[in-house]
Amino acid sequence: MSTDAQPDPIAAVLEWGLRQAHDRLIEIVSDMTDEQLSWSPQPGAHSLGFVVWHIARCDDNYLRVHIQGREEIWREERWWERWNMDPESTGMLLSDDQASDLELPSKADIVDYCRRVWNEVDDFLGNLDASGMAQTVSNVPRTTNMSIGQIYVSHIVGHDNRHLGEMEYIKGLMGLRGSVTL
C-alpha cells in the first residue's frame, strides 16, 4: 500500500470482524486450565487446545506463505522447535487420531503464539487499500490467482469462525459456558 493510499473500507470491516473473532478465541480459552484445553468429548475428537493452535497455524500460513510469499512466524521464530512439533504441520492433514495424540504446550505458550500471529494477520488486513484487496497472488498452488481479499474471506475469516463455533460447542460439552458472544 502506498503511503498516500487510504485503507479500503471493506478491509476495515473485515479487520474489525476478524479482530472480534480472534478476541473471542482467546477469551474462550482464557479461563481454562491446561488439562481442560486437552480434553476432548470422545477418542479421536479435537481438543480446544488443538483447535486454537490449528487456527493460528493456518492463519500464519495463509498470511505469510500464500499472501506474502515469505516464511511463517512458526518457522521464523522457531515455535515448532520450542514445542518439539513438526515444522510443516498446520494440523490440516492430520488424522483425527494424530490430532488427538499431538502433545501441545501450555495454554500460556499457545496463547502467546496465537496473539503473535493474529496481531500480524489483523494489522496486515487493516492496512490494505482497494488495490491491495484486489491483488492476486500466486505463491502457492492452492490459492493461485486468488485475490488477497478472497484468501482472507475464504481461508481466514471463514475458517476461523467455523472453528470458533466448534470451540464454543466443545466448551459447552464440558459443562462450561460455551458461548462468549452476547
C-alpha positions as CSV (number, residue, x, y, z in Angstrom):
1,M,0.0,0.0,0.0
2,S,1.4,3.4,-0.9
3,T,1.8,6.0,1.8
4,D,-0.9,8.2,0.3
5,A,-3.5,5.4,-0.3
6,Q,-6.4,5.1,2.0
7,P,-7.3,1.8,3.7
8,D,-10.1,0.0,1.9
9,P,-13.4,0.3,3.8
10,I,-14.2,-3.3,3.1
11,A,-10.9,-4.4,4.5
12,A,-11.6,-2.2,7.6
13,V,-14.9,-4.0,8.2
14,L,-13.2,-7.4,7.7
15,E,-10.4,-6.4,10.1
16,W,-13.0,-5.3,12.7
17,G,-14.8,-8.7,12.4
18,L,-11.6,-10.7,12.4
19,R,-10.3,-8.9,15.5
20,Q,-13.5,-9.7,17.3
21,A,-13.3,-13.4,16.3
22,H,-9.6,-13.5,17.4
23,D,-10.5,-11.9,20.8
24,R,-13.3,-14.4,21.3
25,L,-11.0,-17.3,20.5
26,I,-8.6,-16.1,23.2
27,E,-11.5,-15.4,25.6
28,I,-12.8,-19.0,25.2
29,V,-9.5,-20.4,26.5
30,S,-8.6,-17.7,28.9
31,D,-10.3,-19.2,32.0
32,M,-9.4,-22.8,31.2
33,T,-6.6,-25.0,32.7
34,D,-4.1,-26.9,30.5
35,E,-6.0,-30.0,31.4
36,Q,-9.3,-28.6,30.2
37,L,-7.6,-27.5,27.0
38,S,-6.5,-31.1,26.3
39,W,-10.0,-32.6,27.0
40,S,-11.9,-34.0,24.0
41,P,-15.5,-35.3,24.0
42,Q,-14.5,-38.7,22.7
43,P,-11.5,-40.5,21.4
44,G,-10.3,-39.0,18.1
45,A,-12.2,-35.8,18.7
46,H,-10.3,-32.5,18.7
47,S,-9.5,-30.7,21.9
48,L,-9.8,-26.9,22.4
49,G,-6.0,-26.6,22.6
50,F,-5.6,-28.4,19.2
51,V,-8.3,-26.3,17.6
52,V,-7.0,-22.9,18.7
53,W,-3.4,-23.9,17.8
54,H,-4.6,-25.1,14.3
55,I,-6.5,-21.8,13.7
56,A,-3.4,-19.7,14.4
57,R,-1.1,-22.1,12.4
58,C,-3.4,-21.8,9.3
59,D,-3.7,-18.0,9.6
60,D,0.1,-17.8,9.9
61,N,0.5,-20.0,6.8
62,Y,-2.1,-18.1,4.7
63,L,-0.8,-14.7,5.5
64,R,2.9,-15.3,5.4
65,V,3.2,-18.1,2.7
66,H,0.1,-17.7,0.5
67,I,-0.2,-13.9,0.5
68,Q,3.2,-12.6,1.3
69,G,5.4,-15.3,-0.1
70,R,7.6,-15.5,2.9
71,E,8.4,-17.7,5.9
72,E,5.8,-18.3,8.6
73,I,6.2,-16.9,12.1
74,W,6.0,-20.6,13.1
75,R,9.3,-21.3,11.3
76,E,11.0,-17.9,11.5
77,E,10.7,-17.7,15.3
78,R,11.2,-21.4,15.7
79,W,8.0,-22.1,17.6
80,W,7.9,-25.6,16.2
81,E,11.3,-26.3,17.7
82,R,10.4,-25.0,21.1
83,W,7.3,-27.2,21.2
84,N,9.0,-30.2,19.6
85,M,6.5,-30.3,16.8
86,D,6.6,-30.9,13.0
87,P,7.7,-27.6,11.3
88,E,5.4,-28.4,8.4
89,S,2.2,-29.2,10.2
90,T,-0.8,-26.9,10.4
91,G,-3.0,-29.7,11.7
92,M,-4.9,-29.8,8.3
93,L,-3.5,-33.2,7.1
94,L,-3.5,-34.9,10.4
95,S,-5.9,-37.8,11.0
96,D,-8.3,-37.3,14.0
97,D,-6.2,-39.8,16.0
98,Q,-2.9,-37.9,15.1
99,A,-4.5,-34.7,16.1
100,S,-5.7,-36.1,19.5
101,D,-2.2,-37.5,20.1
102,L,-0.5,-34.3,19.4
103,E,1.3,-33.0,22.5
104,L,0.6,-29.3,22.8
105,P,2.5,-26.9,25.1
106,S,0.9,-24.9,27.9
107,K,-2.0,-22.6,27.5
108,A,0.2,-19.6,28.0
109,D,2.5,-20.7,25.2
110,I,-0.4,-21.4,22.8
111,V,-2.0,-18.0,23.6
112,D,1.3,-16.2,23.1
113,Y,1.7,-17.8,19.6
114,C,-1.9,-17.1,18.7
115,R,-1.6,-13.4,19.8
116,R,1.6,-13.0,17.8
117,V,0.0,-14.4,14.6
118,W,-3.3,-12.7,15.0
119,N,-1.9,-9.3,15.6
120,E,0.1,-9.5,12.3
121,V,-2.9,-11.0,10.4
122,D,-5.3,-8.3,11.6
123,D,-2.9,-5.4,11.2
124,F,-2.0,-6.5,7.6
125,L,-5.7,-6.6,6.6
126,G,-6.4,-3.3,8.2
127,N,-3.7,-1.6,6.2
128,L,-4.8,-2.8,2.8
129,D,-6.1,-0.4,0.3
130,A,-8.5,-1.3,-2.5
131,S,-5.8,-2.3,-4.9
132,G,-4.2,-4.5,-2.2
133,M,-7.5,-6.3,-1.6
134,A,-7.9,-7.0,-5.3
135,Q,-4.2,-8.0,-5.9
136,T,-3.9,-11.6,-7.0
137,V,-1.2,-13.8,-5.6
138,S,0.4,-17.0,-6.9
139,N,2.7,-18.1,-4.2
140,V,1.1,-21.5,-3.5
141,P,-0.9,-23.6,-6.0
142,R,-4.0,-23.9,-3.7
143,T,-4.5,-20.1,-3.8
144,T,-3.0,-19.2,-7.2
145,N,-4.9,-16.4,-8.9
146,M,-7.0,-15.6,-5.9
147,S,-7.1,-12.1,-4.6
148,I,-5.8,-11.2,-1.2
149,G,-9.4,-10.3,-0.2
150,Q,-10.7,-13.7,-1.4
151,I,-8.0,-15.5,0.6
152,Y,-8.9,-13.5,3.7
153,V,-12.6,-14.2,3.3
154,S,-12.5,-17.8,2.4
155,H,-9.4,-19.1,4.2
156,I,-9.0,-16.9,7.2
157,V,-12.3,-15.3,8.2
158,G,-14.5,-18.3,7.2
159,H,-12.1,-20.9,8.6
160,D,-11.6,-19.0,11.9
161,N,-15.3,-18.5,12.5
162,R,-16.2,-22.2,11.7
163,H,-13.7,-23.3,14.3
164,L,-14.9,-20.6,16.8
165,G,-18.3,-22.3,16.8
166,E,-16.7,-25.6,17.2
167,M,-14.8,-24.3,20.2
168,E,-17.9,-22.8,21.8
169,Y,-19.7,-26.2,21.4
170,I,-16.8,-28.2,22.9
171,K,-16.6,-25.9,25.9
172,G,-20.4,-26.3,26.3
173,L,-20.0,-30.1,26.3
174,M,-17.6,-29.7,29.2
175,G,-20.4,-28.1,31.2
176,L,-18.8,-24.6,30.9
177,R,-20.3,-21.6,29.3
178,G,-19.8,-22.4,25.7
179,S,-20.6,-19.1,24.0
180,V,-18.6,-15.9,24.7
181,T,-20.9,-13.8,22.5
182,L,-23.6,-11.5,23.9
